[in-house]
Amino acid sequence: MALRAASVDFEVTRLVGVPANNIISLAFAIAGIGGALWVIRTGGIAPTMGLYPIIKSFVSNVIGGLGSLVGAVVGGLILGFIDIFLKVLLPAEARPFVDAVALIAVVIILYFKPQGIMFKKEEKS
């Protein structure tokens, strides 16, 4: 909650008593640890190495419903399940096409639920 407050209005967050500088530093530290783990997993550094995780996270966010944190988590779990399920089921010759088949599954999901899985209608007052 403090990170969200610091991202909206940094000065007011500091005035309320939240150590906003420490919160922002913690967020960058967590992102740095995640980046280091990604480099260890891939085994090399390239200028485009962040593109694949960004696309996957955006697709999982769209599946779950934009603007919903729970939806993003559920979308990530669904996309991960589809990805691993296809890697296990498809023969070795078809494994390079796992991402294409997963995106076709995403298109099918979004055809039936265009706002995402966890989308809630906002009531107008």
Secondary structure, 3 states (H helix, E strand, C coil): CHHHHHHHCHHHHHHHCCCHHHHHHHHHHHHHHHHHHHHHHHCCCCCCCCHHHHHHHHHHHHHHCCCCHHHHHHHHHHHHHHHHHHHHHCCHHHHHHHHHHHHHHHHHHHHHCCCCCCCCCCCCC
